[in-house]
Amino acid sequence: MIRIAGPWGPFVSALAVCLLLATACAGPGGRERVPAVERSAYEAALAHSPEDPAASAKALEAFLTAYPNSLLADDALEQWARLDFEAGDRRSAFRRLGEAVSRFPNGNRSDPIRLRLAVWEKEAGSPGASRRWLDAIRPERLTEVERRYFYWLQIELAENDVERLVYLSKLRAAVAEEIASGSTERAFPGALADPSGQLAEIDGQISSLLLGVSEEDLLRAVPKLGSNIPAGRIRLVLSWRALVSGDLAMASFWLEEAERYSLTPEDQERLQSLAVRLGSGDLGGGDLFLPTFAEAAARPWPSLEGLALRVGVILPLTGRYAPFGEEALRGLLLAGGVFERTRPEPFEGPPGALPGPVVPGAPVAAPPWMNHPAFARDLPVASEVSPGIELVIRDSGGSPERAAAAVRELALQEDVLAIVGPIFSGESEAAAREAESYEIPLLTLSNRVEISAERDYVFRLRMTPDDEIDRLVEYAITESGMQTFAILYPMNRYGRGMRNRYWEAVMERGGKIVAAAGYEPDATDFKASIRSMVGFDLITPNERVALQERSKALRRGRRLEPEAGALLKEILYTQLGPDGEALPPIVDFDALFIPDDHEKIQLIAPQLAYHEIEGVQLLGSRDWNDPELIRIGRSHVAGALVSTPFHPGSRFPIVQNFVAGYRESFGGEPDEFSASAFDALNLVLTQAALDYATRPEIRDGIRRIYGFPGVSGVTSILPDGNARKRPFLVEVERRRFVGVD
């Protein structure tokens, strides 16, 4: 069971006070039935000065003595309780409210009073008594604000996840109805005064709760929710879980069921993504929904224990790309469980230690870390990595011809159900042609999206720059509220490409690019580029003179006390120039994206500060993700947000376990290549765990992958065979990279 803390916990005491101090009034039609003499006497009792509460209390007591059975008697008791509460006599206030409910159980004020009593009992540590008061309440007789708090209290006191879901659903429906009606009733501060914000908060709580709810509880919740949100979302969760477990008929059933219910915009995207996986959707890949890391990790993926299958591996284990091939092979070995029985000594040899050219099918000399009982000394064609799992390893040497020949050889071995690799574009393209021809699933570790185009058996798995930029911009706009952006980029092919991708991503999400500047790739001084980005290259002669005068004034201000100097600077920078325009630097952007490596950022970041670009969110690509950036950049990169395909410090257990296993087995740190290969083999093993035993079944199963929780990001396979991946977001915080997902 997951306990969901109410988003309005800090307002509980305010609730008790506000509810109690609210002016009591008769319900609809109640006043018309009150005799005029009683109504006049009640109004006279209320007419006393607020400065004389004793007189007010005495007047209310007199009214109750004179008219003990009046329809206004419960109102009078409530008002008297209010005076007791204001005087600090909480016990008397509680007693008078209890008397009001006891004497007038069906009075027009009985349900709001029960709500006040329920709040007080909860605050007093008596949840059972609080629930008893709530059970007697008729929600339709509460005001909108009171009804919200009634459901909120039910959520807080719910004894299981099903109850919690039901009351979250009712609370959401009440808030949505309030928004639709355009009601302006507001009685409480903060988030409670904003129904739209409250609706988003409720949706967030529903999402968090659904992460840990068992399938049994979801099925129990289905008939209790009726047609309200999240009835459709629960059916989508059940559809996803059925898809993950390989029960396609049940997945389709729940998907069709979900279409009959109200869905949030995000749930509509989930539904469309699942429809594509189940063959009933025709969306373009860019529109498919990616679950969060928490959602993906919470799904019950099939156990990979006790599998028996052979998987081909084609990697550059010799030649210039050998370090990348060896790194990927380490990830495959961990995924296959090679070190689960006996741990070898950590590998300490140099990367790329495999000697000599190798022809497909010939034995390959193994590096020291492969001297393990699971391998023969000369690395034979088929190498057992755990009982029942064999990796059939071939060295491409980085050659397209050798990669193609390796695919042909492996494809002729009927019990090899799939192939993982190669890595780079040339060898991957050659391997893809052969894999399609021989109809064997190929999971390439390339990031070239064209490789899988119009090929049924080819899948491309590594993260692309588009994946990284999309998530970075999505977070900046939708979760951080940024609207204006700038780009500072190297003027080479990579920099211009990243600039264009970033620009498009910002525009697609409704943001605005307000500044862009380039610099030479080998530059060390970025003054001209930075100054042009903030308007210095557009100043008039008169503005240039004004800037000189401002600089002189600032220099004189250095002799002032710090507080006075800061005030002078603020005044000078808010003054307009002689042409009535703001003087540079014009920092009119919320975020600045710089697509370059960490070594270049270490030079750029201090120069940004020197040229007075401050208070701007720095956004970076995977190349920023290096400890050296923090060690040298220090305070200049604090708060920077970076999108990266792999984050060894992630809090998610799947990543923590992978990193720990890698360190124990190889005595080093994993990287993107080992993480991508680890996930690739796990995708194949997952299909085997679903009892898919032929190449077409493995292919179809991989094509249905949706929200796979990988160590190289959350992965969904698009209709064209390309992986769409949700990268890790990390922030520079306290001199280290901290995950924000």
Helices and strands as residue ranges (DSSP letters): G 9-11, H 12-21, G 31-33, H 36-46, H 53-66, H 73-86, H 90-103, H 110-123, H 127-135, G 139-141, H 144-157, H 161-181, G 190-193, H 195-212, H 215-225, H 231-244, H 248-258, H 265-277, G 285-287, H 293-298, E 309-315, H 322-336, G 368-370, E 382-386, E 389-395, H 400-411, E 416-420, H 425-438, E 442-444, G 449-452, E 458-460, H 465-474, I 475-479, E 484-490, H 493-508, E 512-519, H 527-533, G 536-538, H 541-557, H 562-574, E 591-594, H 598-610, E 617-620, G 622-624, H 627-633, G 634-637, E 641-644, H 653-666, H 672-689, H 695-703, E 708-710, E 713-717, E 723-726, E 728-732, E 737-739
